[in-house]
Amino acid sequence: MEFFFLAWPLLFILPAFIRQVNQYERGIVLTTGKFTGIRGPGWKIIIPVFQKMIKVDIRVKAVDVPDQEAITKDNIPIRINAVLYFRVIDAAKSILEVENYFYAVSQLAQTTMRNAVGEVTLDDLLAQKKEVSGKIKHTVDSASDPWGIDVQSVELKDIVLPETLKRTIAKVAEAQREKQAVIINSEGEVAAASNMANAAQTLSKQPGALHLRTLQSINDLSSDQSNTTIWMLPIEVLKALDSMSAKK
């Protein structure tokens, strides 16, 4: 009974000494203001007043980099945003070396993205988004190493162009399609002319072939009674007929 009365106050005091660290966390312990170690998952004893524990989440985090106004290398203003994924690999550095690592990574990503966009032309940015994203990732990862941060990936999401530029790009695309259509049409005409020349050459080499072709054309025209045909005779034929009538 006496032991029960002595242990009863401990039931109220003990929770003040216990801190729980979850599996996805690490606990940074400061003793009288000095870093004294990292605590893993589980229940840990922390002496109030003398010690303090700061929990750090080591799971992968996503930073939504808001829309940023940037100017490409060819002086075209655009708006661009991205998403950055990172995780804490050194819990102590993330607390001791930077005041707010999440905010710091976000600001670093914004400035790096603007600088990366300014080093490429608009065409390269649209065609090489993965390469630009990789460059941003490398820069942010290197700069955040002292904070115990590992940047896993950076993805450029939306690239918003000015309305005037959108109309210009649409006109250029339409002009290119028209150019391609003209080229295809001219190539078809060249091929047709070549085939006709070959056909004419073949007909001229075969006796009677031209007459057969003429008869075939007459047969095609006669199949439709609505067709009206006009036959043109050489002037020599008319002269021959005239001379024959004069002799009579």
Secondary structure by P-SEA (a helix, b strand, c coil): caaaaaaaaaaaaaaaabbbbcccbbbbbbccccccccccccbbbbbcccbbbbbbbccbbbbbccbbbbbccccccccccbbbbbbbccccccccccccaaaaaaaaaaaaaaaaaaaccaaaaaacaaaaaaaaaaaaaaaacccccccccccccbbbbcaaaaaaaaaaaaaaaaaaaaaaaaaaaaaaaaaaaaaaaaaaaccaaaaaaaaaaaaaaaccccbbbbbbbcaaaaaaaaaaaaac
